[in-house]
Amino acid sequence: MVGVLGPVLAGAGAFVVMEPLTYAAHRWVMHGAGWVLHRSHHRRRRIDSWRDRFEANDWFPVMFATGTVAAMAVGAGVESASVLVPVGVGVTLYGAAYAFVHDVYIHARVGRLPVLAPLERLRDAHAIHHLFGGEPYGMLCPIVPRELRERAAARTTDPLVRRPAPAV
C-alpha cells in the first residue's frame, strides 16, 4: 500500500499544480510571445468543414503533450527519475479534463453537448475571457474579478457562439 501511495500523490499533486501552471502559460505565453498562434482561438470564424475546426492554437496542446511524453519516457527509462511517470499521468489527466471542458464542452468543437450544470460556471468564466481578452486565464478553477462579471452581465451577445456555415 505504501509503495502505491507515493506515485498516486505525485500524480494528484501534478494534476493540482497544472492549474496555476496553465494560468501562467495562458497569461504570459499565449497572450505574450505565443499570441501568433493563440490569436486564432480568439477570432470569430465560420465552420464550413471539418478542416475549419482546427486552429493554429491547437499547436499548444501538441507541444505540451510532447514534453509530457518525453518526460514520461525518461521516467520509464531512468530509475532515479521514475517519479516522472506518475507526474506525467497527472499532467495527462489534467490535459484531458482541460480538453473536455474547453474544446468539447465550451467551444463545442465536436458538436454541442447537453447543458452540464457543473460546467456552466466554467463556460461563463471563459466567455468573459473571450469577451474582454484578459482575466480569467485559468480553466478548471477560474477566478473572475467582480468588475468583469458585472461588465459581462450587461452584455447581450455570447462571445463563444460561432457562426454556423450558411445553408446550401
C-alpha positions, 0 to 999 in steps of 0.5 A, a space after each residue: 500500500 505504501 509503495 502505491 501511495 507515493 506515485 498516486 500523490 505525485 500524480 494528484 499533486 501534478 494534476 493540482 499544480 497544472 492549474 496555476 501552471 496553465 494560468 501562467 502559460 495562458 497569461 504570459 505565453 499565449 497572450 505574450 510571445 505565443 499570441 501568433 498562434 493563440 490569436 486564432 482561438 480568439 477570432 470569430 470564424 465560420 465552420 464550413 468543414 471539418 478542416 475549419 475546426 482546427 486552429 493554429 492554437 491547437 499547436 499548444 496542446 501538441 507541444 505540451 503533450 510532447 514534453 509530457 511524453 518525453 518526460 514520461 519516457 525518461 521516467 520509464 527509462 531512468 530509475 532515479 527519475 521514475 517519479 516522472 511517470 506518475 507526474 506525467 499521468 497527472 499532467 495527462 489527466 489534467 490535459 484531458 479534463 482541460 480538453 473536455 471542458 474547453 474544446 468539447 464542452 465550451 467551444 463545442 468543437 465536436 458538436 454541442 453537448 447537453 447543458 452540464 450544470 457543473 460546467 456552466 460556471 466554467 463556460 461563463 468564466 471563459 466567455 468573459 475571457 473571450 469577451 474582454 481578452 484578459 482575466 480569467 486565464 485559468 480553466 478548471 478553477 477560474 477566478 473572475 474579478 467582480 468588475 468583469 462579471 458585472 461588465 459581462 452581465 450587461 452584455 447581450 451577445 455570447 462571445 463563444 457562439 460561432 457562426 454556423 456555415 450558411 445553408 446550401 
